[in-house]
Amino acid sequence: MQDSPFNTPRAEQHAEAAALWQPYVAVAALFLLGIGARLLEVLWQWHSGVPVERLWQTLPGQLGAWLSSLAVSGALVVLFMQAQRERHGILRFRPLAVIAVAFFALQMVAEQFYSKVLVAPIQEFAFWLGDLSNQSFVVIPIALLGGALVQLVLSLICLWMVLAVTRSRSERQTSEALPPIRRMHAALGVALAFAGLTAKLLSGLVRLFVLNRMGYWGTALEVLAWTLPAALVLLCVYTRLPNWLPRYSAGRVLLSGVTAGLGWLLCTALLGVLGYVLFHDALMRMQTSAGLPLIASISILGPLLLLAGSTCLGARWLPGRQSSPR
C-alpha cells in the first residue's frame, strides 16, 4: 500500500485518524440523547392526558424543527472541536461521553432561556424593521435568521464552557506538527457548515408555508430542502480535493460552507423572484400540474446547478499551499 505524502509513523497516524472522528461520535450521542428526550416528553404529555391523535398531529412540525436544530448543533460541534484540536494540540477529547452529556444538558437550558426570554424581543425587532422599511415580507426571514443566530451563540457558549473545563483531561499530541487529514473530514465540515447555515431558515419557511397543507410530506420536504443541497456540497468538495490535506483549517472550512450557503440562498431567492416575474402570467393560464415543473426547474434546479459549479471552484481554495504528493 502506498504511503501517505506526509512523514508520519503508521501507528501514530492511525491513532490520529481515529481521533478525528470524535466530533462525529459526539454528534451521534447528541442525536441519541435528543431522541430519548423527545420520547420522554411525548410519554409525559400522554401521561398528562394529551390525546394520542393530537400528539401525532404535532409530530411533523416538531420532527423537522428538531432535525434542523440538530444540523446546527452538529456543525457547531464538529467545526469547533476540530478548531480546538488544532489550536491546543489535542489528540483525543476526554471524557467524550461527559462532554456530550454536559453539552446536551447546557443546550437544553439555553433553549429554555431562548424560548422564554429572547423570542419575544427578536420578533418585536423583526416587526419594527418591517414597519420601518414598509416591507412586511422581511419580517419572517429576519425573525428566523435572528433566532438562529442567537441560538447559535448560546450553543457556542455552552460548548466552549464544556471543552474549557475538560481540556486538562484531554490527551495531547506528541508532535508539534499538525497531523494530515483525509479529504472526507474537510468535505464533511464544509457540508455541515452549509447545512448549519441554511437548515433553520429553510425549515422555518417550509413550516410556515407548506407543512400545514402537506402533513408528513411537508416534513419530508422540510428536511430535503437543506439535506439535498448539503449532500451536493459534500460530493462536490470531496471529488475536488486531494486525498490528503496538510491540516483541517477550520476557518477555511467554515468560510467555504458559509459562502456556499449564502450564495445558494441568494441565487434561490433571485431566481424564484425572476421566474415569478417572467412567467407569472403564463403560469396563471396554465394548469397547476403543468406549471409546477416549470417553477421547480427555475427555483430549485437552477440554484442547485450554480451551487455545484461554485462549490467545485471554491474547493480548490481549501487545501491552501500544499506540497505535491511524493
NUDO-747788 format. One line per field, with one value per residue (C-alpha): x, y, z; residue in three letters. Coordinates in Angstrom, 1 decimal. Layout:
<sites>
u X:...
v Y:...
w Z:...
residuo ala:...
</sites>
This chain:
<sites>
u 0.0:1.3:2.4:0.8:2.6:3.4:6.1:4.1:4.6:1.9:0.7:0.6:-1.2:-3.9:-4.4:-4.7:-7.1:-9.4:-9.3:-10.5:-13.9:-14.5:-16.7:-18.9:-19.3:-20.3:-22.9:-24.3:-24.5:-26.4:-28.8:-29.5:-29.9:-32.3:-34.4:-34.5:-35.6:-38.3:-39.7:-39.8:-41.6:-44.2:-44.7:-45.1:-47.7:-49.5:-49.5:-50.8:-53.9:-53.0:-54.8:-52.7:-54.3:-53.1:-49.5:-49.5:-50.7:-47.9:-45.2:-44.3:-43.7:-41.6:-39.6:-38.5:-37.6:-35.6:-33.6:-32.8:-31.6:-29.5:-27.9:-26.9:-25.6:-23.7:-22.0:-21.0:-19.7:-17.6:-16.1:-15.4:-13.9:-11.7:-10.6:-9.8:-7.9:-5.6:-5.3:-4.4:-2.7:-5.4:-5.3:-8.3:-11.0:-11.7:-14.1:-16.1:-19.3:-19.2:-18.6:-21.6:-24.0:-22.9:-23.2:-26.7:-27.8:-26.5:-28.1:-31.5:-31.1:-30.1:-33.2:-35.5:-33.9:-34.2:-37.9:-39.0:-36.8:-35.4:-38.1:-40.4:-37.7:-36.4:-39.9:-40.6:-37.3:-38.3:-41.7:-40.0:-37.7:-40.7:-42.6:-39.5:-38.9:-42.7:-41.9:-43.8:-42.1:-38.8:-40.3:-40.2:-36.7:-35.3:-37.1:-35.8:-32.2:-32.1:-33.4:-31.0:-28.1:-29.0:-29.4:-26.0:-24.3:-25.9:-24.8:-21.3:-21.0:-22.2:-19.8:-16.9:-17.6:-17.7:-14.4:-12.7:-13.5:-12.4:-9.4:-6.9:-8.1:-7.7:-4.9:-2.3:-0.4:3.1:4.5:4.2:3.4:-0.3:-1.3:-2.5:-6.2:-8.1:-10.3:-13.5:-13.2:-12.9:-15.8:-18.0:-17.0:-18.0:-21.3:-22.1:-21.3:-23.6:-26.4:-26.0:-26.5:-29.4:-31.3:-33.0:-34.1:-35.4:-37.0:-38.8:-40.1:-41.3:-43.1:-44.8:-46.0:-46.1:-46.2:-49.8:-51.0:-48.9:-48.6:-45.9:-45.0:-44.3:-41.9:-40.0:-39.9:-38.7:-35.8:-34.9:-34.8:-31.4:-30.1:-30.2:-28.0:-25.8:-25.2:-24.4:-21.9:-20.3:-20.0:-18.5:-15.9:-14.9:-14.3:-12.3:-9.9:-6.7:-6.7:-4.6:-4.6:-1.9:-4.3:-8.0:-8.1:-11.4:-11.6:-11.3:-13.8:-16.3:-15.9:-16.3:-19.6:-21.0:-20.1:-21.7:-24.8:-25.2:-24.7:-27.2:-29.8:-29.3:-29.5:-32.6:-34.4:-33.3:-34.2:-37.5:-38.5:-37.3:-39.3:-42.4:-42.0:-41.3:-43.7:-46.5:-49.0:-48.1:-48.5:-51.8:-53.1:-51.6:-52.9:-51.3:-49.9:-48.2:-46.9:-45.3:-42.4:-41.6:-41.5:-39.4:-36.9:-36.4:-36.3:-34.7:-32.7:-31.1:-29.6:-28.5:-26.5:-25.0:-24.2:-22.4:-20.3:-19.4:-18.6:-16.3:-14.4:-14.2:-13.0:-9.6:-9.1:-9.4:-6.0:-4.1:-0.4:0.4:3.4:2.7:2.5:5.5
v 0.0:3.4:5.6:9.0:12.1:13.1:11.5:10.2:6.8:4.4:3.6:7.3:8.1:5.5:6.9:10.4:9.4:7.6:10.6:12.9:11.1:12.0:15.1:12.9:10.4:13.4:14.4:10.8:10.9:14.2:12.6:9.7:11.9:14.1:11.1:10.0:13.5:13.6:10.2:11.2:14.4:12.5:10.0:12.7:14.5:11.3:10.6:14.1:13.3:14.7:12.6:10.4:11.9:15.3:14.0:12.5:15.8:17.9:15.3:16.5:20.1:19.0:16.5:18.9:21.7:19.2:17.9:21.4:22.3:19.1:20.2:23.5:21.7:19.1:21.8:23.7:20.6:19.4:22.7:24.0:20.7:20.5:24.1:23.5:20.3:22.2:25.3:23.4:20.3:17.9:14.3:13.0:14.8:13.1:12.1:12.3:10.9:13.5:16.2:15.1:14.8:18.1:20.0:18.5:19.5:23.0:23.3:22.3:25.1:27.5:26.6:27.2:30.6:31.4:30.4:32.1:35.3:36.0:35.0:38.0:40.7:39.1:39.1:42.7:43.7:41.9:43.6:47.0:46.6:45.6:48.7:50.9:49.6:49.3:45.7:43.1:40.2:40.9:40.1:36.3:36.0:38.4:36.6:33.2:34.4:36.4:33.4:31.0:33.4:33.8:30.1:29.5:31.9:30.3:26.8:28.1:29.4:26.1:24.1:26.4:26.1:22.3:22.0:24.6:22.6:19.2:20.5:19.5:15.8:15.6:13.7:15.9:15.3:14.0:16.1:19.8:19.3:19.1:15.7:15.4:14.6:12.8:14.9:13.3:15.4:18.7:17.8:16.8:20.1:22.2:20.3:20.7:24.4:24.7:22.8:24.6:28.0:27.0:24.4:26.8:29.3:26.8:24.6:27.6:28.8:25.3:25.0:28.3:27.9:24.2:22.0:22.7:21.7:18.6:16.9:14.3:15.0:18.6:17.2:15.3:18.5:20.4:18.1:17.6:21.4:21.6:18.0:17.6:20.7:19.8:16.4:18.0:20.2:17.2:15.4:18.3:19.2:15.5:15.0:18.2:17.8:15.8:12.6:14.2:17.7:19.1:20.3:20.7:24.6:25.0:28.7:27.9:25.1:27.3:30.2:27.8:26.4:29.7:31.3:28.4:28.7:32.4:32.2:29.4:31.2:34.4:32.6:30.7:33.9:35.8:33.1:32.4:36.1:36.2:33.2:34.6:37.9:36.5:33.6:34.7:35.4:32.2:30.1:31.7:30.5:27.0:24.2:23.7:20.3:21.8:24.9:23.2:21.6:25.0:26.6:23.8:23.9:27.7:28.0:24.6:23.1:26.3:27.2:23.6:23.7:27.0:25.6:22.6:24.8:27.3:24.7:22.8:26.0:27.0:23.6:24.4:27.1:24.7:23.0:26.2:25.9:22.2:20.3:17.8:14.1:12.0
w 0.0:-0.9:2.0:2.6:1.3:4.9:7.0:10.0:11.8:10.8:14.3:15.3:12.0:12.7:16.2:14.9:12.1:14.6:16.9:14.0:14.1:17.8:16.9:14.8:17.7:19.9:17.3:17.2:21.0:20.8:18.3:20.6:23.6:21.6:20.7:24.3:25.4:22.8:23.7:27.4:26.5:24.5:27.2:29.8:27.6:27.0:30.8:31.4:29.3:25.9:23.2:21.0:17.9:18.9:19.6:16.1:14.5:16.2:15.4:11.8:12.9:15.9:13.9:11.2:13.7:15.8:12.8:11.7:15.2:15.2:11.9:13.6:16.7:14.6:12.5:15.7:17.5:14.5:13.5:17.0:18.3:15.2:15.7:19.4:18.5:16.2:18.5:21.7:20.1:21.3:20.1:21.9:23.8:27.2:28.6:25.4:27.0:29.7:27.1:25.0:28.0:29.6:26.3:25.7:29.2:28.9:25.5:26.9:29.5:26.8:24.6:27.6:28.2:24.5:24.2:27.4:27.4:23.9:21.4:22.0:21.7:18.4:17.0:18.1:16.4:13.2:13.1:13.8:10.9:8.7:9.7:9.2:5.7:4.8:3.6:5.6:3.8:5.5:9.0:8.7:7.3:9.9:12.7:11.5:11.0:14.2:16.2:14.5:15.2:18.9:19.3:17.6:20.0:23.1:21.9:21.1:24.7:26.1:24.0:24.8:28.5:28.4:26.4:28.5:31.7:30.3:28.3:31.1:30.8:27.1:25.5:23.8:20.6:20.9:18.0:17.4:13.7:12.9:11.5:7.9:7.4:4.7:2.4:3.8:7.0:5.1:2.8:5.8:7.5:4.6:4.1:7.8:7.8:4.8:6.5:9.7:7.9:5.7:7.8:10.3:7.6:5.1:7.7:9.1:5.7:4.8:8.1:7.6:4.0:3.3:6.4:7.3:3.8:3.3:6.7:6.8:3.2:4.3:6.9:4.2:2.0:5.1:5.6:1.9:1.5:3.2:3.2:-0.6:-1.3:1.6:0.1:-3.2:-1.5:0.2:-3.1:-5.0:-2.3:-1.9:-5.6:-6.0:-3.0:-3.0:-0.9:1.9:3.3:5.5:8.2:8.8:8.7:10.5:9.4:5.7:6.1:7.9:5.4:2.4:3.8:4.8:1.5:-0.4:1.8:1.4:-2.4:-2.8:-0.7:-2.7:-6.0:-5.0:-3.9:-7.1:-9.5:-7.7:-8.0:-11.6:-12.5:-10.8:-12.7:-16.1:-16.1:-13.7:-16.5:-18.3:-15.2:-14.4:-17.8:-17.4:-15.3:-11.9:-12.9:-15.9:-14.1:-11.1:-13.1:-14.6:-11.2:-9.8:-12.6:-12.2:-8.4:-7.5:-10.3:-11.4:-8.0:-7.5:-10.7:-9.7:-6.3:-7.8:-10.1:-7.4:-4.8:-7.2:-7.9:-4.3:-3.2:-4.8:-2.2:0.8:0.8:0.7:-0.1:-0.2:-1.5:-4.1:-3.0:-3.5
residuo met:gln:asp:ser:pro:phe:asn:thr:pro:arg:ala:glu:gln:his:ala:glu:ala:ala:ala:leu:trp:gln:pro:tyr:val:ala:val:ala:ala:leu:phe:leu:leu:gly:ile:gly:ala:arg:leu:leu:glu:val:leu:trp:gln:trp:his:ser:gly:val:pro:val:glu:arg:leu:trp:gln:thr:leu:pro:gly:gln:leu:gly:ala:trp:leu:ser:ser:leu:ala:val:ser:gly:ala:leu:val:val:leu:phe:met:gln:ala:gln:arg:glu:arg:his:gly:ile:leu:arg:phe:arg:pro:leu:ala:val:ile:ala:val:ala:phe:phe:ala:leu:gln:met:val:ala:glu:gln:phe:tyr:ser:lys:val:leu:val:ala:pro:ile:gln:glu:phe:ala:phe:trp:leu:gly:asp:leu:ser:asn:gln:ser:phe:val:val:ile:pro:ile:ala:leu:leu:gly:gly:ala:leu:val:gln:leu:val:leu:ser:leu:ile:cys:leu:trp:met:val:leu:ala:val:thr:arg:ser:arg:ser:glu:arg:gln:thr:ser:glu:ala:leu:pro:pro:ile:arg:arg:met:his:ala:ala:leu:gly:val:ala:leu:ala:phe:ala:gly:leu:thr:ala:lys:leu:leu:ser:gly:leu:val:arg:leu:phe:val:leu:asn:arg:met:gly:tyr:trp:gly:thr:ala:leu:glu:val:leu:ala:trp:thr:leu:pro:ala:ala:leu:val:leu:leu:cys:val:tyr:thr:arg:leu:pro:asn:trp:leu:pro:arg:tyr:ser:ala:gly:arg:val:leu:leu:ser:gly:val:thr:ala:gly:leu:gly:trp:leu:leu:cys:thr:ala:leu:leu:gly:val:leu:gly:tyr:val:leu:phe:his:asp:ala:leu:met:arg:met:gln:thr:ser:ala:gly:leu:pro:leu:ile:ala:ser:ile:ser:ile:leu:gly:pro:leu:leu:leu:leu:ala:gly:ser:thr:cys:leu:gly:ala:arg:trp:leu:pro:gly:arg:gln:ser:ser:pro:arg
</sites>
